[in-house]
């Protein structure tokens, strides 16, 4: 009896896994097929766009020579891998003239941080490009800048820069009130962690930072700072350093990274020797979300309460969506996770992925007045073919979003494949912008890893099958040296909406597909005429600027400021006001409902301008704008105003008032 019953059952049990595998394989194969797009259709989508590459002015006598970094001896056989990041770019208002036509560039070919102007800047906004000098703060050859984030850290209407490094903690370059034009002497370098620089020697942590996000996390009207570190504290770039360095302990769930931190703005002074003080918030982040290998971060107010929520993009494992529970003076986040169904791959669930997150941005991708977000991953066919992640907001209201996030649930679905943006290559920074002013966002995505002549994908694939217990030791990693190539000929992606729905990559059709690895992307209306330009940082190559010469529709551009007490706009480097960190705008027209924010610095190593920008298409009537922002006393203000298309400068106090730039 037992034999007749258990025999067929055992056979059925043996067959079931094979059947499930076949069904699952067919399902995934069918789902993974991209819709076919003809060359004619791509040309049609690309035809309205036109970008012109323009040269970027660099400091006099600037001669880049480096092609690879010096590294810790334990990393020598991996020195091309260690040298694969560090190119950064940002666009902002450097002169204080009310135009976003200044740039901050990090060039790994010299390890310099360069301040210059955009090629589109008018004569009155041009100055002699220069290098930011950290002296007299301690700095040596085992340190290297990784990114530059503009910000008004003193609240006086003058733009400074937060520069973050491998080998030390970040430095704030604060503009002096006596400066009349941008120059090396116009900025005072100040430590984010001042107690560690004594007697000309650096005694601080060996941070290796690859991500920052600047936002008003506690709703006090001042810029707080998120710091995301990559390597554990160690002398990564010291050729005489001790052998205490590590690699990720897993390719899918590495938790031995450098650590993430949040700093609260405390106070600042303006003047010839400006100061700013930040305080570490030790309990701001859940412990389980702060130990990854962080490469990017972005924030957006998902609930409409004036407190930006935060996404941390980690290499080699889980990214984290964090709900903002802060109160004035105290910053605190908790994690929200997505739900997984039987047909949902684990990595398609918010907070549960195993991919290699390297870029992130928030934006309203389907024009419904809700923030979505996109995460860059490694998506190379016949390489490591993961997927970009496009998380679409499924909530019904701000109140519903708040309830979900507070309960620990993230109401997003992952639709990258359905939208045509699942596979780009070895992707990095990702940025959203409406380059035609059509009312639909484009997506620009950096791409490529290490450029050489010898294909090393087979070695990397072999390493991907290595036991996790061996991975943290650099000696167990394959050679990645000068001449080796891993995704080195991939090019920048430019996604546009196709007439039938979804997105297509038209980079080749636009002449943007240059086979050089790219890292950071910055977008801004540098001319103030309603055409978004963009700049790109390239790894081991010159940065590039693309001026938008497309025939565009109408637009609404909002420059949102807080007043500067006793300020004199236009005096020296002082602009119309201080950026209104945390301000969000939602617009309503007959054909669109859109939402956007003043972004204090999201992404990998690229930082957009602070302008809140909307494309309106052919609509030229009054635009209904719902604004919400927090005052310096923590009060949440809301106001509905009606504006004509074009650029508007708004001063935010307890009300929004238009002022002249």
Protein Blocks (a to p, Z undefined) as FASTA:
>chain_A
ZZmmmmmmmmmmmmmmmmmmmmmmmmmmmmmpccdddfklmmmmmmmpccddddddddeh
iacfbfbdcddfklmmmmmmmmmghiacddddfkonopacbccdddfklopacddddfkb
cfklgccdddddfbfbdcdfkbccfbdcdddfkonopacdddddehiacddddddfkbcb
dcfklpccddfblmlmgghiacbdcdddfbdcdddfkonopacdddddfbdcddfklckb
ccfbccdfbfklcckbnbpaddddfbdcedjbdcddddddfklpcfklmmcccfbdcddd
fkonopacdddddehiacdddddfbdehiacdddddddddfklcfklpghiacbdcfbdc
dddfkonopacddddddfbehiaccbddddddfbfbfklmmmmmmnopacdddfklmnop
mbnbjcdddddddfkonopacddddedjbdcfbdcklmmmmmmmpcfklmmpmklpccdd
ehiaghklbccddddddfkgpjddfklmnopaccbddfbdcdddfkonopacdddddehi
acdddddfbdcddddddddddddehiaehiajbcfbdcdehiacddddfkbccdddddfb
gcjkbccdfbdcddekjafbdcddddddddfkopacdddddddedddddddffbccdddZ
Z
